Amino acid sequence: MFSYKFGGTSMGSAENITQVADILTRNTEVKSVVVSAMSGITDLLISAGAHAKAGKMEDVQKILDTIKEKHFFALQNLINDAERQALTRGFIETQIQKLYEFLEAIAIIQEISPRSHDQIVALGEILSAYLLSAHLQDRGFQSEFVNLEDIVPSGIKVVNRKFFEKVQEALKNRIEPLLLEGKIPVITGFFGRIPGGIVGAVGRGYSDFTASLVGSACNAEEIQIWTDVNGILSADPRLVSDAISLEILSFEEASELANFGAKVIHPQTIWPAVQHNIPVRIKNTMNPENPGTAITANGKKTNRPFKSVTAKKSITVLTMHSFEMAGHGFMDKIFKIFSDYEISIDLISTSEASVSVTVNGNNPSLEKVIQELSPFCRVEEERKKAILAVIGTEMTGVPGIAGRIFTALGNANINLKMISQGATELNISAVIDEENVKIALEAIHKELL
């Protein structure tokens, strides 16, 4: 069994959805498929929610009409059978009308809770999954639309590893019977009503994670994430013109890349696959013959100095200087405050009486954190920074790599704010000015590759 996931670009038009169906039906292997919303739809839905909160229902109607027309246009080019076309059109109209009525309630209370936000954005995956399943049926294949809105067991209040294990069990019970019947389940990327909201618990791009949960729940042979590039590259090809495709990565390397800015795979995708030792493969919907990048437990070293260099923007550096000698408890106070506001820290640098950390600069709770830190330490705040990360097991135990990296950055006149290397030696990171990301990536790529 294979677990497939197709992103927004892959589902972005009738032509692309046809290509997705071609990929799904070109062999007889047992498979399930998770889909994202059509490209641009999630942003439109978020905008509709914002307009509803502001009481602007005329603008909401315009946005929903745009969403409806986009799906109607795709429908006309995907489904030939008149009865199936009418059923699909009716489904789209009903779902959009239900959302409009829900947004009318939002306009009255002028508030969007995390769960309400989930219900708004879920529509995108519901419509795209239904469209693809109907298209497969129209082509003569057995397929079933699977809406995961109600998959989360009731009574759960804490989102942790046990929570996701229960979700996996529920997924297994929902999907395995369909696979045994020879059907292709087409599954919404959105799953359940999660305490605190799915975006808060997992983040945007959660459909990658859903496909990984489905794959691990059903003991998949491989989890395939289909996107619009030929796998994972040695750098962002939009910033580094001579970036090369990577054949294979380890779970640990892929996790580091995802956490430090690589957009091809969602950071949380890896752990369900690790748990069951299932390979993950990143492939290109528009170039299905390309083997893409395989992510396995152990990966494989190459004859190059590293695998990939990436950058994470919108970073803020906070440096906290103790009013007294650091002593016992200084670190505890600092990190408890970050934990209370659920702010993740990427890099840490310490000295006798100061601590520097990097955090997401767009977090709305950041100013409150600084206020709580102020009574016992002086806080310096530096915005518009980026974390530059050079990643690969090739660097482990090899002398001179860090020197070459920092020399290349120095020769490009790039100042370093912080430097960090993990204990496994597969990630060397530095904080730089955000405006220098492209220059830095090019300098390192040229020096080491």
ZAVEX-683446 format. One record per residue (C-alpha): residue in one letter; x, y, z. Coordinates in Angstrom, 1 decimal, decimal comma. Each point is the difference from the previous one (the first is absolute). Example, Ala and Ser with C-alpha at 12.3 -4.5 7.8 and 13.67 -1.06 7.14 Angstrom:
rest px py pz
a 12,3 -4,5 7,8
s 1,4 3,4 -0,7
REM end
This chain:
rest px py pz
m 0,0 0,0 0,0
f 1,2 3,5 -0,9
s -1,1 3,3 1,7
y -0,1 2,8 -2,5
k -0,4 3,7 0,7
f -0,5 2,7 -2,6
g 0,5 3,7 0,8
g -1,9 3,1 -1,0
t 2,0 0,5 -3,3
s -0,6 -3,6 -1,0
m -3,8 0,6 0,6
g 0,0 3,5 -1,4
s -1,9 -0,6 -3,2
a -2,0 -2,5 -2,0
e 3,0 -0,8 -2,1
n 2,1 -0,6 3,1
i -2,6 -2,1 1,7
t -0,2 -2,1 -3,2
q 3,8 -0,5 0,4
v -0,5 -1,1 3,6
a -2,5 -2,5 -1,1
d 2,4 -1,3 -2,7
i 2,6 -0,6 2,7
l -2,4 -1,7 2,3
t -1,4 -2,4 -2,7
r 3,2 -0,9 -1,9
n 0,6 -3,2 2,1
t -2,0 -2,4 2,1
e 1,6 0,5 3,4
v -2,3 0,6 3,0
k 0,1 3,7 0,8
s -1,7 2,8 2,0
v 0,3 3,7 -0,9
v -0,1 3,1 2,1
v -0,6 3,4 -1,7
s 0,5 3,6 0,8
a -2,4 2,7 -1,1
m 0,3 1,4 -3,5
s 2,8 2,6 -0,1
g -1,1 3,3 1,4
i -3,3 -1,3 1,5
t 1,2 -0,1 3,6
d 1,1 3,6 -0,2
l -3,4 1,0 -1,4
l -1,7 -1,9 2,9
i 2,1 1,7 2,6
s -0,8 3,4 -1,6
a -3,7 -0,9 0,1
g 0,3 -0,7 3,7
a 1,6 3,3 0,6
h -2,7 1,9 -2,0
a -2,7 -1,9 2,0
k 1,6 1,0 3,3
a -0,1 3,6 -1,2
g -3,7 -0,4 -0,9
k 0,7 0,4 -3,8
m -2,3 -2,7 -1,3
e -0,2 1,5 -3,5
d 3,7 -0,6 -0,3
v -0,4 -3,5 1,4
q -2,5 -0,8 -2,7
k 2,3 1,2 -2,7
i 2,8 -2,2 1,3
l -2,2 -3,0 0,2
d -1,3 0,6 -3,5
t 3,6 0,1 -1,2
i 0,7 -3,4 1,7
k -3,2 -1,5 -1,4
e 0,8 1,1 -3,6
k 3,5 -1,4 0,2
h -1,3 -3,4 1,0
f -2,9 0,1 -2,5
f 2,5 0,8 -2,8
a 2,2 -3,0 1,1
l -3,1 -2,2 0,3
q -1,0 0,7 -3,6
n 3,3 -1,2 -1,3
l 0,4 -3,0 2,4
i -3,4 -1,8 -0,1
n -1,9 -1,1 -3,1
d -2,8 -2,1 1,5
a -3,0 2,4 0,3
e -1,4 -1,6 3,2
r 3,4 0,0 1,8
q 0,6 3,6 -1,2
a -3,4 1,1 1,5
l 0,8 -1,8 3,3
t 3,4 1,6 0,2
r -1,4 3,5 -0,8
g -2,6 -0,5 2,7
f 2,6 -1,0 2,5
i 2,1 3,1 -0,7
e -3,0 2,3 0,3
t -1,2 -1,6 3,3
q 3,5 0,1 1,6
i 0,5 3,7 -1,0
q -3,5 0,9 1,3
k 0,7 -1,7 3,3
l 3,2 2,0 0,4
y -1,9 3,3 -0,9
e -2,5 -0,7 2,8
f 2,8 -0,8 2,4
l 1,8 3,3 -1,0
e -3,3 1,9 0,6
a 0,2 -1,2 3,7
i 3,7 1,1 0,1
a -1,2 3,5 -1,2
i -2,4 0,2 2,9
i 2,4 -1,1 2,8
q 3,0 1,7 -1,7
e 2,4 -2,7 1,2
i 1,8 -2,9 -1,7
s 1,2 -2,7 2,4
p 2,7 -2,5 -1,1
r -2,7 -2,6 -0,6
s -2,0 2,4 -2,0
h 3,1 0,8 -2,1
d 0,4 -3,7 -0,6
q -3,6 -0,3 -1,2
i 0,6 2,8 -2,4
v 3,2 -1,2 -1,6
a -1,2 -3,7 -0,1
l -2,3 0,8 -2,9
g 2,9 0,2 -2,4
e 1,1 -3,6 0,6
i -3,6 -1,2 0,1
l -0,7 1,4 -3,5
s 3,2 -1,1 -1,6
a -0,2 -3,5 1,4
y -3,6 -0,4 -1,2
l 1,0 1,3 -3,5
l 2,9 -2,5 -0,3
s -2,1 -2,9 1,2
a -2,8 0,8 -2,4
h 2,5 0,3 -2,9
l 1,5 -3,4 0,8
q -3,5 -1,5 0,1
d -0,8 1,7 -3,4
r 3,1 -1,8 -1,4
g -1,3 -3,3 1,2
f 2,0 -0,5 3,1
q -1,3 -0,9 3,4
s 0,5 3,0 2,3
e -1,5 1,4 3,2
f 0,0 3,5 1,4
v 1,2 0,0 3,7
n -0,7 3,0 2,1
l 2,1 0,0 3,2
e -1,9 2,8 1,7
d -1,3 -2,4 2,7
i 3,0 -2,3 0,3
v 1,2 1,3 3,4
p -1,3 -2,0 2,9
s -2,2 2,0 2,3
g 1,1 1,1 3,5
i 3,6 0,7 -0,9
k 1,3 3,2 1,4
v 3,8 -0,3 -0,3
v 1,9 -0,2 -3,3
n 3,0 -2,2 0,5
r 1,5 -3,2 -1,4
k -2,7 -2,2 1,5
f -2,6 2,2 -1,6
f 1,5 -0,6 -3,5
e 0,3 -3,8 0,7
k -3,8 0,0 0,7
v -0,5 1,9 -3,3
q 2,1 -2,6 -1,8
e -2,2 -2,8 1,4
a -3,2 1,9 -1,1
l 1,6 0,4 -3,5
k 0,8 -3,7 -0,2
n -3,6 -0,9 0,8
r -1,4 2,5 -2,6
i 2,4 -0,7 -2,9
e 1,1 -3,6 0,1
p -3,5 -1,4 -0,8
l -0,1 2,2 -3,2
l 3,5 -1,3 -1,0
l -1,2 -3,6 0,5
e -2,9 0,7 -2,3
g 2,4 1,1 -2,7
k -1,0 3,7 0,2
i 2,2 3,0 -0,1
p -0,8 2,1 3,0
v 0,3 3,8 -0,8
i 0,5 1,6 3,4
t -0,2 3,6 1,2
g 3,3 1,4 1,2
f -1,9 1,6 2,9
f -0,8 -2,4 2,8
g -2,2 0,3 3,0
r -0,8 2,9 2,3
i 3,2 0,2 2,1
p 0,2 1,8 3,3
g 1,6 3,4 -0,8
g -0,5 -0,5 -3,7
i 1,9 -2,1 -2,6
v 2,1 3,0 -1,2
g 1,1 0,7 3,6
a 0,8 -3,7 0,7
v 1,6 -0,9 -3,3
g 0,3 3,2 -2,2
r -1,0 0,8 -3,5
g 1,0 -2,8 -2,4
y -1,5 -2,5 2,4
s -1,2 -2,3 -2,9
d 3,6 -1,3 -0,2
f -0,3 -1,1 3,6
t -3,5 -1,5 -0,7
a 1,5 -2,2 -2,8
s 2,8 -1,1 2,3
l -2,6 -0,9 2,7
v -2,0 -1,9 -2,6
g 3,1 -1,8 -1,3
s 1,1 -1,1 3,5
a -3,5 -1,0 1,1
c -0,4 -2,3 -3,1
n 3,6 -1,3 0,0
a 0,9 1,6 -3,3
e 3,0 -1,2 -2,0
e 0,8 3,7 -0,8
i -1,5 3,4 0,6
q 0,2 2,2 -3,1
i -0,3 3,8 0,2
w -0,7 1,4 -3,5
t 0,8 3,7 -0,6
d 1,3 2,2 -2,8
v 3,8 -0,6 0,2
n 2,2 -3,0 -0,6
g 0,4 -1,0 3,7
i 2,2 1,8 2,5
l 2,8 2,1 -1,4
s 3,4 1,2 1,3
a -1,4 3,5 0,3
d -3,2 2,0 -0,9
p 0,2 0,1 -3,9
r -1,7 3,4 0,1
l 3,0 1,4 1,8
v 2,9 -2,3 -1,2
s -0,2 -0,7 -3,8
d 2,3 -3,0 0,0
a -1,7 -1,9 2,9
i 0,0 -3,8 -0,6
s -2,5 -2,7 0,9
l 0,8 -2,3 2,9
e -0,4 -3,7 -0,5
i -0,4 -1,1 3,7
l -0,1 1,5 3,5
s -0,2 -1,4 3,5
f -3,1 0,7 2,1
e 2,2 2,2 2,2
e 1,3 2,0 -2,9
a -3,5 0,6 -1,4
s -1,3 1,0 3,4
e 2,8 2,6 0,4
l -0,7 1,3 -3,5
a -3,7 0,3 0,7
n 0,5 1,7 3,3
f 2,5 2,5 -1,4
g -2,0 1,3 -3,0
a -0,2 -2,6 -2,8
k -3,5 0,3 -1,4
v -0,3 -3,3 -1,8
i -1,1 -2,0 3,1
h -1,9 0,8 3,1
p 2,2 -0,2 3,2
q -2,4 -2,4 1,8
t -0,2 -2,4 -3,0
i 3,0 -2,0 1,1
w -0,8 -1,5 3,4
p -2,9 -2,3 -0,9
a 2,2 -1,4 -2,8
v 3,0 -0,4 2,4
q -2,3 -1,7 2,5
h -0,8 -2,8 -2,5
n 3,2 0,3 -2,1
i -1,9 0,9 -3,2
p 1,9 1,7 -2,8
v -1,3 3,4 -1,1
r 0,5 1,1 -3,6
i -0,3 3,5 -1,4
k -1,1 0,1 -3,6
n -1,0 2,4 -2,8
t -3,6 -0,2 -1,2
m 1,0 1,7 -3,3
n 2,9 -2,3 -0,5
p -1,1 -3,4 1,4
e 2,8 -2,0 -1,6
n 2,6 1,8 2,1
p 0,9 -2,2 3,0
g 0,0 3,0 2,4
t 1,5 -0,2 3,4
a -0,3 -3,0 2,3
i 0,1 0,6 3,8
t 1,0 -3,1 2,0
a 1,1 -0,9 3,5
n 3,7 0,0 -0,8
g 0,3 2,1 -3,2
k 3,2 -0,2 -2,0
k 3,2 2,1 0,0
t 1,1 1,6 -3,2
n 3,4 1,1 -1,3
r -1,0 3,7 0,6
p 0,8 1,9 3,2
f -3,7 0,4 1,0
k -3,6 -0,8 -1,2
s -1,8 3,4 0,0
v 0,2 3,6 1,2
t -3,2 1,7 1,0
a -1,3 3,1 1,7
k -2,8 0,9 2,4
k -1,1 3,6 -0,2
s -2,0 2,3 2,3
i 2,2 -0,8 3,0
t 0,4 2,1 3,1
v 3,1 -0,2 2,2
l -0,7 0,7 3,7
t 3,1 0,4 2,2
m -0,7 0,0 3,8
h 2,5 1,5 2,3
s -0,4 -0,8 3,7
f -0,2 2,9 2,5
e 2,0 -2,2 2,3
m 2,6 -2,8 -0,4
a -1,8 -2,7 -1,9
g 0,0 -2,6 2,8
h -2,6 -2,6 0,6
g -3,5 0,5 -1,4
f 0,7 2,6 -2,7
m -0,4 -2,5 -2,9
d -3,1 -1,5 1,7
k -1,7 3,4 0,2
i 0,7 0,8 -3,7
f -1,1 -3,3 -1,5
k -3,1 -0,2 2,2
i -1,3 3,3 -1,4
f 0,6 -1,2 -3,6
s -1,7 -3,3 0,8
d -3,0 1,8 1,6
y -0,6 1,9 -3,2
e 0,7 -3,1 -2,2
i 2,8 1,6 -1,9
s 2,5 -2,4 -1,5
i 3,8 0,8 0,1
d 2,2 -1,0 -2,9
l 3,5 0,9 1,0
i 1,6 0,8 3,4
s 3,3 1,7 0,9
t 1,1 0,5 3,6
s 2,7 1,9 1,9
e 0,6 0,6 3,7
a -2,8 2,5 0,5
s -1,9 0,1 -3,3
v -2,0 -2,3 -2,3
s -0,9 0,6 -3,6
v -2,8 -1,9 -1,7
t -1,7 0,1 -3,4
v -3,8 -0,1 -0,4
n -2,6 0,6 -2,6
g -0,2 3,7 -0,3
n -3,6 0,0 -1,2
n -1,3 -1,6 3,3
p -2,6 2,5 1,5
s 1,0 -1,1 3,5
l 3,6 1,2 -0,3
e -0,6 3,4 1,5
k -1,7 -1,5 3,0
v 3,0 -2,3 0,5
i 2,4 2,9 -0,1
q -2,2 1,8 2,6
e 0,2 -3,0 2,4
l 3,7 -0,3 -0,5
s 0,7 3,7 0,8
p -0,2 -0,1 3,8
f 3,0 -2,3 0,4
c 2,0 0,5 -3,2
r 0,8 2,6 -2,7
v -1,3 -1,1 -3,3
e 1,5 0,9 -3,4
e -2,2 -0,7 -3,0
e 1,3 -0,3 -3,6
r -2,6 -0,6 -2,7
k 0,2 -0,9 -3,7
k 2,5 -2,7 0,4
a 0,3 -3,4 -1,6
i 1,4 -3,4 1,0
l 2,4 -1,4 -2,5
a 0,4 -3,8 0,3
v 2,4 -2,3 -1,7
i -1,1 -3,6 0,4
g 1,4 -3,4 -0,8
t 1,6 -3,1 1,7
e 3,0 0,6 -2,3
m 1,1 2,7 2,4
t 0,2 -2,4 3,0
g 3,6 -0,3 1,3
v 1,5 1,8 -3,0
p 2,4 2,8 0,9
g -0,1 3,4 -1,8
i -3,6 0,0 -1,2
a -1,1 2,7 2,5
g 3,1 2,1 -1,0
r -0,9 -0,2 -3,7
i -3,6 1,0 0,7
f 0,9 3,0 2,1
t 2,8 1,1 -2,3
a -2,4 -0,1 -2,9
l -2,5 2,2 1,9
g 2,8 2,3 1,1
n 1,2 0,4 -3,6
a -3,6 1,0 -0,9
n 0,1 2,7 2,7
i -2,7 -1,7 2,1
n 0,0 0,6 3,7
l -0,9 -2,9 2,4
k -2,1 0,7 3,1
m 0,0 -3,6 1,4
i 1,6 -3,3 -0,8
s -1,3 -3,4 1,0
q 1,0 -3,7 -0,7
g -2,1 -2,9 1,3
a 1,5 -2,9 1,8
t -0,5 -2,3 -3,0
e 2,1 2,4 -2,1
l -2,4 -0,2 -2,9
n -1,2 3,6 0,2
i 2,1 3,1 0,2
s -2,2 3,1 0,4
a 0,6 3,7 0,1
v -2,2 3,1 0,4
i 0,4 2,7 -2,7
d -2,0 3,0 -1,1
e -3,1 -1,0 -2,0
e 1,0 2,2 -2,9
n 3,2 -2,1 -0,6
v -1,7 -3,4 -0,3
k 0,4 -0,3 -3,8
i 3,7 1,1 0,1
a 0,8 -2,4 2,8
l -1,7 -3,0 -1,6
e 1,9 0,6 -3,2
a 3,3 0,5 1,7
i -0,2 -3,2 2,0
h -1,4 -2,0 -2,9
k 2,9 1,2 -2,3
e 2,7 -0,6 2,6
l -1,1 -3,5 1,0
l -1,6 -1,4 -3,2
REM end
